[in-house]
Amino acid sequence: MNFVNRVSLIITPKEPMYQWIKSVAQEDAPSFEEISNESSCYLLDEPMQAAEISELKKSLISQYFLKIWKSELSIWDEYLDKQPENMNEDTFTQWFDVTFSGLTFDLASEPLLIAPVN
């Protein structure tokens, strides 16, 4: 087991994201149960200074919500032609549940694959 020097935000879609997926993917849209049972994990640099968990989570969401949101949307809309108009932080928290994890461990036996994604 290896410790990974990252914190993470775990992103789970909520009903508004599901409604948007249905409008974009139409017949190919998964059920709400399917998308709500899958989360994405975004690894971020460990903070340089100690902070309360709730403040750290809020700060990380403020910094990264747009990048994360576009990443989540691009799964269904590669060119982001149909992205929502009002992509602000408040709307992001209506579309996604966000969980913070301060410790990350790698239990895999295979080497970590790192590939850039734009």
N, C-alpha and C positions, 0 to 999 in steps of 0.2 A: 504494500500500500504506500502511496506517495501523497504528500500534502501538496496542494497546488496553491500558489500565492495569489489567489483571486477571491473576490466576493462575487456573489451572483444575484441577479434579479430573475425570478422565475415568473413567466408571463403566461396567464391562462385566459383565453377568450371568454367574454361574457356575451349576453344576448345581443347587444348592438353589433358586435363584430360578427356574430352568426347571421344576423339579418343582412349585413353588408355582403358576406360570403354568398348567401343565397341569391342576392341580386346580381352578383358577378358570375358565379359558377353555375347558377340555375340548376339544371338536372344533375350536374356533377357535384353539387354541394353535399357534404356529409350531414349527418343529423347533428342537432345541438349536443346531444349526449356524446357523440364521437369527438367533436372539437373541444368540448369542455373537459374531456378526460385526457387531453394532450396539452402539454405545456412546452414552452421554449425556455431555455436557460441561457442567459447572457452573462458572460464572465467579464468582470470589471477589475481594474487595478484596486488593490487594497488601499484604503484611505491612509493618508500620511499622518493624520491626527485622530486621536480617539474622539468619538462622538456617540451620543445616544442613538440607539438603533433606529428609532422612529425618525429622528432628524437626518440620519445618514440615508435611510431609505428615501425620504422626501427629496433630499439633495440629489441623489442618484437618478431618481425619476425625472426631476427637473432638467438634469444634464442630458439624459439619454432618451427621453420618451419619444422624440420625433424619429430618431434613428431606429429605435426598436419598432415603432409603429410602422414605419415604411418597410422594414424587414418583414414584419408579419403580413402586411398587405401584399407585398410582392410575391408571396407564395401563391396568391390567387389572381393577381393582376401584375404580371411581370414588368410592365412599363409604367405602372401607377397612373394609367389613364383615367381610372375611375375612383381615385382616392377621395375621401370625404373632404368637403370644403373647410370645415371648422376643425382643424387638427391642432387643438391646443391641449395643454396638460390636463385640464379638468375633463375634457371629453375623453382623453386617453384613459383616465381612471374609471370612466363610465364603461368603456369598451373592454377593459382588461383588469383582472385581479393581478396584483403584484405582490410577490412574496420575496423577502430578503433572506439570503443565506450568507453568513459570515465566514463559514469554513467550507472548504472544498477538498475532497479527497478523491484520488484516482485509484480504484480497485482493479482496473483492467490489467491484463497481462501483456497486451499488445502495446507498442509505443503509441503515444498520442499523435494523431494526424492533425496537422494545422494547415488549412488551405484558405487563402484569402477569398472573401465573398464581398462583392460590392453591392 
